[in-house]
Amino acid sequence: MAVFFLIIIYLAFISLGLPDSLLGAAWPVMHMDYGESLETAGLLYMVIAGGTIVSSLISGILIKRFGTGNVTFISCILTASALIGFTFAPSMIWLVICCVPLGLGAGAVDSALNNYVAAHYKAHHMSWLHCFWGVGATAGPIIMSQFITGHGSWRNGYLTVAIIQFALVIILLFTLPLWNRFSKTNQETNKDMVLPEQPRQQVNPLKIKGVKLTLIAFLFYCGVEITMGLWGSSFLVNSKGLAPGDAALWVSLFYAGITVGRLITGFITMKVSNKLLIRSGQIMTVSGALLLILPFPIGFSLVGFMIVGLGLAPIYPCMLHETPARFGKENSQTLMGYQMAVAYSGTTFLPPFLGWVASYFSIGIFPLFILVYAITMLLCSERVNLLTQLQVYAKAQDTRV
C-alpha cells in the first residue's frame, strides 16, 4: 500500500508542476490575443502567488480539520477548474479571477503532500517527490509549445493540462477512503518502535528556537532559484555577450541540473543525512555563485549555472524532510504551511527586487545578488544546526540529572 500511495503522491506532484510553467510559455501569444503588454504577466503571477501564500498559511488548520486526502482532492479540483477557466477566459479580468483558485489549490496541496511525505516516508522519497515536480514543470512548456507551434492555440494547451488534472481528481476521488487507513496502519506499525513522548505544552510554533531562521533560509533558497531562472538569461546576454538562444539553453540546463540532482539525491539520502546534504548543497551553491561573480571567461559562468543548479537540488526537499525531526511532528504541519508561504514570498518579491535595483545600475549585479542570497541561506541554516545541537545536548544533560 505504501508503494501505491507513493505513485499517487508522485502523480499529484507532477500535476502540481504542470501549471507552474504554463503561463510563461503561453504568454508571448496570450498577451497579443488580449491586447495586453508583456509586463501584465507579472500581475497574474502576483495573484497566483498571493493565493498560494494564503492557502499555505491556513493549510495546517484545513488538514487537521479535513485530512490530507480531502485537502489534496479539493485542491486539485481548484487547480483543474482554474485551468479550464484559462482555456475559455474571454478577457483579462477573467484570467485574474482564474488565478485565485489556481494559487489557492497549489499552496494547499504543496503543503499537504510535503508534510505527508515528511511524516510517513524516508528522506529519499522527499527528494524524488520534488524531482517529479520538475518533471511536471518541464513537461508543461513542452505541451504548450506543441499546440502553439502546431495549431497556434494556447487555449488547447491549457485544456490538455486541465484534462490531465481532472484525471488525477478522479483517481483521488476513488482513493480517498485509503488515505486515513494508510495513516492509521503506519502509526500502528511504528507504535511499538518509538518510545512514547512526554506530553508537551502547546506553544506557538514561531516561538520554537530555530524556526524563524529556518523560514529565512527558505526565503533565500527560493530567492536564489527563481532569480537564476528569471534573470539568468538576461545576465548571460547583456553582461557576457552570449546569444539569446544559447542563454536560454543554459538556463534550461540550470533547471535540468536541479531535477537530475534531486533524482540522484534520492539515492544519496539512503546513506547520508539531510543535514550534511543541505550543508553540501549550500556550499556548492555559494561556489557556483562565486564562479559567476569572478571575472573569468564565459565558460566559467556557464559551469557556474550548472553548479548552482546541482547545489540547489538537495536543499529544499531535505529542509522540508527535516521539519518533523527539528521541531516535532505535532508542529510539522503548521510549520510546513509557514515554510511554503515564506518560500512563495521569496519567489514573489526577491527576483523583482533584483530587477528594480538593476534598472538603476545594470544586470551585471545579478551574480552579486545570487551570492548574497546563497550566503544568507547558508548562515541561517548553520545557525539552526547549532541551536538544534545545543538543544540535544541540554536534553542529554537533563536526562543524566
N, C-alpha and C positions, 0 to 999 in steps of 0.2 A: 504493500500500500504506500510505503514511503516513496518508492520509485515513481509510482503513479502520480502522486501529488507533486513530485518534482517536475514531471513532464507538464502538468497543468500550470505550475508556477512559472516555469521557463516560457511556456507559450504566452502566459499573461505578460511577461516582461518583454517578449518580442513585440507584442501588440502595444505595449507602453512606449517602446522606442519608435514604432512606425510613424505616429503622427508628429513626433518631435521635430523631424527634419523636413516634413512636407511643405510647410509654409515657405521656407527659404527656397526650396526647389521650384515651387509653383509661382511665387510672387512676381518674377520677371514677366510672366504672361498675365497673371491675375490683375496686376495694377493697371495694365492697359485696358482690360475689359471693364474695370470700374472707373477708369479715368482718374486714378489716384497717383500720387507721387511715390517714388521708391521708398522714401522715408516713412510712409504710412505703415509699413510693416512693423516698425518699432512700436507703434500704438497697439497693434494686435498682439504683439509679443508681450507687452507690458500687461495687457488684460489677462492673457493666459497665465503669466507668471503670478499675477495678483491672486487669481483663483486658486492656483497651486499652493501658494503660501498659506492662504486661509484654510484650505482643506487639510493641509499638513498639520497646522496648529491644532485643529479640532479632531484629528484622526484618532488620537488616543481615547477621547470620550466616546466617539462613534463605535470604535472597535470593542471597547468594554461593554457597550450597550447592545450592539447587534452582532458582534463576532466578525472574525476576519473574512470568512466566506461571503457573508451577506454584504459587507462593505466593498469587497472586491467585485462582486456581482453588480451592485448598483453603480459603482464607479465605471465599470466597463460599459454599462448601458448609457451613462452620461457621455463618455467619450465617443461611442459609436453614434449616438444621436447627434452630437456636435458635428461629427464628420459628415453625416447626412445633411445637416444644415449648411455646411460649407458647400456641398455639392449643388444645392439649389438656391443658395443665397442670392437674392435679386439686387441687393445694394450693399454698400459699405456698412451701414448700420446693422444689417443682419449678420455680417461677418463678426462685428464686435460682440453682438449678442451671443453668437455661437461660441465665441472664445471663452465665455464664462463657464459653461458646463465642461468644456474641454479641459480647462485648468483645474476645476474642482475635482473632476474624475481622476486626472493624472496624479494630483497630490495625494489623494486618499489611498489609491491603490499602491502607489510607491511606498508610502509609509507602512501600510498594512503588510505587504509582502516582504519588505525588508525586515521588519520585526519578526514575522513568522519564520523566515529562514534563519535569522539570528538565534531564535529561541529553540528551534527544532532540528537544525541541521548543522553540520560542521562547516569550518571556515571555507573549505574549497568550494562548497556549493554557493556561498555568497559571491565569490569571485566569478564563478560560471554564470550566476544569475545576471550579473552586470555585463558579462560578455554577451549574453543573449539580448540585453538591451541594445548593445552595439550592433548586433545582427539586424534588429528591427530598424535602428536609426540609419543603418547603411542601406537597407532594402527600400525604405520609404522613397528616397530620391530616385532610386532605380525604377521603381514602379511608376512614379510620376513622370520621369523622363521618357519612358516608353509611350505613354499616352500623349504627352506634349509633342514628341517627335513624330509619332506615327499618325496621330489624329488631330493634333493641335488643340486638344481638350483637356485642360487641367481638372475639369469637373469629374470626368470619368476616372481620373487618378484618385481623387478623394472618394468617389463612390466605391472603387475597388477596395481601398483600405477600410472603408466603413463596413463593407460586406465581411471582410476578414475579422473585424472587431465584433460584429454580430454573431459570427460563427463561434467565437470564443464565449460570448454571452450565453449561447445555447449550451455549450459544454459546461460552463459554470453552473447553469441552472440545474442540470442533471447531477452535478457532483456536490451541490450544496449540503445535503444530509451527511456527507462523508467528512466534511471539514472538522466539525466538533468531535466526531467519532475518532478521527485520527489524533486530534489533540489529547483526548482522554486516554487513548491507547498509549500514546507516547509518555504521558505523565505516569500511568500505572507501571509501564516498563521501567522507568527510571526512578520510581518511588523508593525502592529498596537500595538503590545505588548511591543516593545522595543523602547526606546527613541532614536531618531536619533543621531548618533555620530558626533562630530565635525570633519571636515576634518583634517587628520593628515599628517604631513610632512613625506615623505618617508625616512626611516632610515635603516641602516644596522641592521638586527635582532641580530647580535652578539654583538652590542653595547648597547642593551637594558639591563638595570640593572637586574641581576639575571640569565641571560641566560647562561653565562659561568659556573656558579656554578651549574645550573641545568644539564648541559652537563656532568660535573664531577660526579654528583650524578648518572646519567645514566651509566657512565663508570664503576663506582664501584659497582652498582647494578649487572650488568652483570658479573663483576669480581667475586662477591660472588656466584651467581647462577651457572655459568659454572665451577668455581673452585671446588665447592662442588660436582658437578656431575662427573668431570674428575678425581679428586684426592681423593674423599671421601672414596672409596673402598680401595685404597692403604693405606690410613691412618688407617682405621679400621683393616686391615690385619696386617700391619707391625708394627704399634705402639700400637694397642690394643689387638692383638692376636686373632682376630675374624676369623672364617673360611671364605674362599673366597666366597662360596655360600651365607652365611649369610650376608656378607658385601654387596654383590650385591643386595640382597633383601632390605637392609636398604637404599641403595642409590635410588633404585626404589621407595621406600616409601617416600623418600625426594621429588621426583618429583610428586608423588601422593598427597603429602601434598600441593604442590603449586597448582595443578589442583583443588583439592577439596576446598582448601582455596579460590580460585577465584570464584568458584561456590557460596560459602557461602557469600563472599564479595559482590557479585552482589545484594543480598538481603539487606545486611547491609547498602550499599550506599544509599538506599532509605530513611534512617533515619540519617545517619552520613556523615559528609563532607569528601571530598577527603583528605583535609589537615590532619584531625585527623586520618584517616585510614593510610596515609603514615607514619605519626609520630609513630603510634602504631605498625605498621609493622616493622619499622626500629628498634624500641626499642626491640621488640620481637626477631628480628634477632641478635642484639647485645647480648641479654640474652642467646640465643641458642649457640652463638659462645663462650660465657664465660663457658658454660657447657662443651664444647669441650676442652677448654684450661686448665681448672682446673683439678687437679689430683684426680678425682673421679672415682669410679668403672665404668666398661664398660656400665652398664645400663644408666648412666647419659649421656654418649656420644651418645647413640642411641636416647635418648629423645632429646638431643641437635639437632640431624639431623632433627627430626620431627618439632621442634620448629623453626629452621631456615627456613624450607620449608614453614610452615604456616605463618611465619613472612614476607617472600618474596612475598607471594601471592598477597596482595593488592597493593604493592608499584609500580610496573611497570605500570599496567593499570591505576591506579589513577594519577600517574605523567603525563602520556600521556593525560588523560582527562582534566587535569588542564592547559594544554598548551594554549588553546584559552583564558581561563579566566585570566591567569597570564600575557600573552604577547600580547593579542589581536588577533582576528580572521584573521586580514589582514596579520599577521606574522605566523600564526599557521602552514600552510602547509610547508613553508620553514623550520621552526624550527622543525617540525615533521621529515623531512628528515635529518636534522642535528642530531637530537636525535637518530634516527635509526642508522646513520653512527657511532656516538660515542659509542652507545650500542654495535654494532657489533665489533667495535675496542676493546672494553673491553673483549668480548668473544674471540677475536683473540690473544690478547697479554698478558692479565693478568694471565690466567691459565698456559701458557707455562713459564711465568716468575717465578711462584712458582716452576715448575718442574726444571727449571735451577738452582734456589737457593737450592732446595732440593738435587740436585746432589752433592753439595758441603757440605751439612750438613746431614739432613735426612728428611723423610716425616713427622716427628714429628713437624715440623714448620707449618704444614698445618693449625691448628686452629688459630695460631697467625696471619697468613695472612687473614683468614676469618674475624677475629676480627678487624684488621686494616682497611680492605676494608669496613666493615659494619659501623664502627665509622666515617670514612671519608664521606661515603654516608649520614649518619645522620647529621653531622655538616654542610655539604654543603646545604642540604635540609632545615635545620632550618635557615640558613643564608638567603636563598631565601625567606622563610616565613617572616623574619624580614624586608627585603627590600620591599616586597610586602605591608606589613602593613604600612611602612613609606610612601610609595607612595600613598596609600589610604588616609592616614592622611593628607598628603600635599595637595591632591586634595580637600579634605573637607575644609581645611583652605582657599584655593583659592576661593572656591565657596562662603564661608561666606563673604570674602572680596568683 
